[in-house]
Amino acid sequence: MVFSKFIGGWLNGRCSGAMKTLESEILPGSQWKTFRIRLIGMLRMIHSLWMRQYPDFIYRKNAGKDFPVFTFHHIQTTRFRTQLDFIRLNGYETVQTDVLLSNPESADGARTRRVMLTFDDGTEDLYRIAFPILREFDMKAVAFISPFWIDQTGLVSWNQIQEMHESGVIDFQSHSYSHQMIEVGPKIVDFYNPGLTHLHRWDLPFFQDVKESGILNTMSFGTPIRPFTSGMGDQRVLLKELDFDVSFRSEVQSHGGKTFFRQSGWSRQLQSITKKTTKIIQYESEAEQNDRIRSELEKSKTEIEARLPGKEVIAFAYPNHIQGRITSRLLSEIGYSLVFGGIQSDIGLNDPNRSYKYFKRVNADFIHCLTGNQSQGIFSVMRHKFIQKQ
């Protein structure tokens, strides 16, 4: 137990940026940083397995206690077919949120041979890859989407969502309105540069500001990156001075834009600007935080229901699996019936005032840990995950 607490504390200290609060100081800007993040992620997974934070079916004990819910973010055709083949081979039924709500016995997934497949964010491969293959296998799934981002490059359109909804194959539910990422500290740890363009726009805090200006896909290089996390957690937004950030972008634009980053010492050049400006550090109030989170939960539910006539949004999945006590309370007040979280935070599970049913989700790689033919053990899955990312 002492060893577990030591490892847990060390991992939380070392990984709070990448895995828990997504602090941008270790965003992958090089192969070493990328490898380091993956290695730390694997260590966190080992620690979570050691502390038995995963659902019971993964440990092959008390297999009927936890309903298996699997999460997909990226879909690879061959791998996805293999996973659905395994589900079909072993007689599992894929269900949607209405089944969990109307039939409590369905939550005993291992005994009833029922599982749920969930897809986050509404990336274009949901329509291009997952939808046709699910239809081919006669299976169903749930997609958690953020309406703010729909119809943008790399994501599905409302027309595609309408088609998938009407087919009955995909059940669309809430992933908050904008998948809001918020800056929570004043220290500048990096600048938006060509090495970070592979990151999803909805996983960075400043793109929401840009979209409101109508220039979502032309984010200026040089924008400061500060420590940030999901807006659904308990941390408050740093109220920054927007004019201050403009000075960095102007510096980059006046020195060649993208070519500015080819010179050595570009980071020091941008950091020097911070010494010339005095900033007042303030955070949003508790009332503002409450209103912001309520808006995210209400607007998502309202817009999805408006876009899909007859649809009732009853479920919510935490973005990045980061939970908060205010969010938990508001989910109950607004009327969400099902809430899905990750393995490393049980605020939703432990909230005594919650009126919703709470479920943990695990990565889709763990599908092969389900009981059945060709089932795999935990370490086989982990080995595959690590090798796959090299």
QUIPE-V85958 format. One record per residue. N is the residue number from 0. RES is the residue in one letter. PSI is psi as a letter, one per 40 degrees, with the letter a starting at -180 (NA if undefined). D_LAST is the distance of its C-alpha to the last C-alpha in Angstrom with 2 decimals. Layout:
n=<N/N>
res=<RES/RES>
psi=<PSI/PSI>
d_last=<D_LAST/D_LAST>
This chain:
n=<0/1/2/3/4/5/6/7/8/9/10/11/12/13/14/15/16/17/18/19/20/21/22/23/24/25/26/27/28/29/30/31/32/33/34/35/36/37/38/39/40/41/42/43/44/45/46/47/48/49/50/51/52/53/54/55/56/57/58/59/60/61/62/63/64/65/66/67/68/69/70/71/72/73/74/75/76/77/78/79/80/81/82/83/84/85/86/87/88/89/90/91/92/93/94/95/96/97/98/99/100/101/102/103/104/105/106/107/108/109/110/111/112/113/114/115/116/117/118/119/120/121/122/123/124/125/126/127/128/129/130/131/132/133/134/135/136/137/138/139/140/141/142/143/144/145/146/147/148/149/150/151/152/153/154/155/156/157/158/159/160/161/162/163/164/165/166/167/168/169/170/171/172/173/174/175/176/177/178/179/180/181/182/183/184/185/186/187/188/189/190/191/192/193/194/195/196/197/198/199/200/201/202/203/204/205/206/207/208/209/210/211/212/213/214/215/216/217/218/219/220/221/222/223/224/225/226/227/228/229/230/231/232/233/234/235/236/237/238/239/240/241/242/243/244/245/246/247/248/249/250/251/252/253/254/255/256/257/258/259/260/261/262/263/264/265/266/267/268/269/270/271/272/273/274/275/276/277/278/279/280/281/282/283/284/285/286/287/288/289/290/291/292/293/294/295/296/297/298/299/300/301/302/303/304/305/306/307/308/309/310/311/312/313/314/315/316/317/318/319/320/321/322/323/324/325/326/327/328/329/330/331/332/333/334/335/336/337/338/339/340/341/342/343/344/345/346/347/348/349/350/351/352/353/354/355/356/357/358/359/360/361/362/363/364/365/366/367/368/369/370/371/372/373/374/375/376/377/378/379/380/381/382/383/384/385/386/387/388/389>
res=<M/V/F/S/K/F/I/G/G/W/L/N/G/R/C/S/G/A/M/K/T/L/E/S/E/I/L/P/G/S/Q/W/K/T/F/R/I/R/L/I/G/M/L/R/M/I/H/S/L/W/M/R/Q/Y/P/D/F/I/Y/R/K/N/A/G/K/D/F/P/V/F/T/F/H/H/I/Q/T/T/R/F/R/T/Q/L/D/F/I/R/L/N/G/Y/E/T/V/Q/T/D/V/L/L/S/N/P/E/S/A/D/G/A/R/T/R/R/V/M/L/T/F/D/D/G/T/E/D/L/Y/R/I/A/F/P/I/L/R/E/F/D/M/K/A/V/A/F/I/S/P/F/W/I/D/Q/T/G/L/V/S/W/N/Q/I/Q/E/M/H/E/S/G/V/I/D/F/Q/S/H/S/Y/S/H/Q/M/I/E/V/G/P/K/I/V/D/F/Y/N/P/G/L/T/H/L/H/R/W/D/L/P/F/F/Q/D/V/K/E/S/G/I/L/N/T/M/S/F/G/T/P/I/R/P/F/T/S/G/M/G/D/Q/R/V/L/L/K/E/L/D/F/D/V/S/F/R/S/E/V/Q/S/H/G/G/K/T/F/F/R/Q/S/G/W/S/R/Q/L/Q/S/I/T/K/K/T/T/K/I/I/Q/Y/E/S/E/A/E/Q/N/D/R/I/R/S/E/L/E/K/S/K/T/E/I/E/A/R/L/P/G/K/E/V/I/A/F/A/Y/P/N/H/I/Q/G/R/I/T/S/R/L/L/S/E/I/G/Y/S/L/V/F/G/G/I/Q/S/D/I/G/L/N/D/P/N/R/S/Y/K/Y/F/K/R/V/N/A/D/F/I/H/C/L/T/G/N/Q/S/Q/G/I/F/S/V/M/R/H/K/F/I/Q/K/Q>
psi=<d/d/d/d/d/d/d/d/d/d/d/d/d/d/e/d/d/d/d/d/e/f/h/e/e/f/i/h/e/i/d/d/d/d/d/d/d/d/d/d/d/d/d/d/d/d/d/d/d/d/e/f/e/i/i/d/d/d/e/f/i/f/e/e/d/h/h/h/h/i/h/h/d/h/h/h/d/d/d/d/d/d/d/d/d/d/d/d/d/e/f/i/h/h/i/a/d/d/d/d/d/d/g/d/e/d/e/g/d/d/d/e/f/i/i/h/h/i/h/i/d/f/i/d/e/d/d/d/d/d/d/d/d/d/d/d/e/f/i/i/i/h/h/h/i/h/d/d/e/i/e/i/h/e/i/i/i/d/d/d/d/d/d/d/d/d/d/e/d/h/h/h/a/h/f/i/d/e/f/h/h/i/h/e/i/e/h/h/e/i/i/h/i/d/e/e/e/e/i/h/d/e/e/i/d/e/d/d/d/d/d/d/e/e/f/d/e/f/h/h/i/e/h/i/h/i/h/i/a/i/e/e/a/e/i/i/h/h/g/i/h/d/d/d/d/d/d/d/d/d/d/d/d/e/f/e/b/d/e/d/e/e/i/i/e/d/d/d/d/d/d/d/d/d/e/e/h/h/i/h/h/i/i/i/i/d/d/d/d/d/d/d/d/d/d/d/d/d/d/d/d/d/d/d/d/d/d/g/h/e/h/h/h/e/i/h/h/h/h/e/e/h/i/i/d/d/d/d/d/d/d/d/d/d/f/h/d/h/h/h/a/a/e/e/h/f/d/d/d/e/h/e/e/i/e/i/h/h/i/i/i/i/i/e/d/e/d/e/e/i/h/a/i/f/i/i/i/d/d/d/d/d/d/d/d/d/d/d/e/NA>
d_last=<32.23/32.50/29.11/27.59/29.38/28.23/24.53/25.05/26.89/24.42/21.49/23.76/24.73/21.34/19.61/22.56/21.30/17.80/18.36/22.14/23.90/21.13/22.78/21.73/21.82/18.07/17.07/14.01/15.85/13.63/10.20/11.56/12.77/9.69/7.94/11.43/11.85/8.99/10.42/13.85/13.26/12.47/15.58/17.58/16.86/18.07/21.05/21.93/21.90/24.03/26.42/26.70/25.93/24.41/26.93/28.83/27.77/24.30/26.21/28.52/31.48/34.01/31.97/34.51/34.47/31.64/31.20/27.66/26.32/22.81/21.09/19.20/18.05/16.11/17.28/15.75/18.79/17.96/16.29/19.22/21.76/20.48/20.88/24.32/25.32/24.74/26.82/29.55/29.63/30.38/32.92/31.41/32.97/31.09/33.33/33.80/35.21/38.84/38.56/37.31/40.10/42.92/42.17/41.35/40.88/37.83/35.97/36.16/33.26/32.64/36.37/36.94/33.72/32.81/29.51/28.55/25.67/25.22/23.60/23.44/24.49/25.74/23.14/24.27/22.12/24.38/27.22/25.55/23.39/24.18/27.95/28.85/26.75/28.24/31.63/31.10/30.35/33.21/31.12/31.28/29.08/29.46/28.13/28.41/29.16/30.39/33.36/33.14/30.12/31.26/32.14/29.81/27.32/24.21/26.07/28.62/32.30/35.22/36.52/33.37/33.52/37.18/36.45/33.81/36.15/39.13/37.35/36.92/33.34/31.83/33.44/32.94/33.11/32.67/29.63/32.10/33.71/31.35/28.25/29.82/27.86/30.30/30.52/31.73/32.24/33.88/31.63/29.80/26.26/24.94/26.17/24.96/23.70/21.93/18.57/18.84/20.10/16.97/17.87/20.20/23.79/24.74/22.33/24.21/27.79/29.66/29.17/31.75/34.33/33.59/33.95/37.38/38.33/37.46/34.77/31.63/29.56/30.90/29.70/30.88/28.60/29.61/29.97/29.54/26.84/28.15/26.87/26.69/26.27/27.32/31.02/31.50/31.18/34.13/33.57/35.89/35.34/35.93/38.79/37.92/40.15/38.86/40.90/39.04/35.67/37.41/38.24/34.61/34.02/37.31/36.31/33.23/35.24/38.07/35.88/34.20/31.89/28.37/29.40/30.32/26.71/26.64/29.00/28.14/29.46/29.29/28.20/31.20/33.43/32.59/32.78/36.27/37.52/37.17/39.80/42.32/42.33/43.59/41.87/43.32/40.74/41.51/39.84/40.85/43.50/43.14/45.13/42.94/39.80/41.50/42.56/39.15/37.39/40.28/40.06/36.34/37.14/40.40/39.47/36.45/38.62/41.51/39.73/37.84/41.15/43.01/40.63/40.68/44.37/44.99/41.58/41.56/38.54/38.49/34.90/32.63/28.95/28.03/25.62/22.51/24.38/26.38/29.95/33.29/36.79/38.49/36.25/36.96/40.69/40.69/38.80/41.74/44.33/43.04/42.89/39.33/39.56/35.96/33.25/29.57/27.53/24.41/24.23/24.70/27.96/31.03/33.50/34.24/34.74/36.94/39.03/42.53/43.82/41.25/42.73/39.51/37.47/34.10/30.94/27.52/24.50/21.19/17.91/18.39/15.85/18.83/21.14/20.82/22.28/25.54/28.36/28.86/28.18/24.62/23.86/20.94/21.00/19.15/16.97/15.98/14.85/12.94/11.18/10.31/9.15/6.81/5.44/5.71/3.81/0.00>
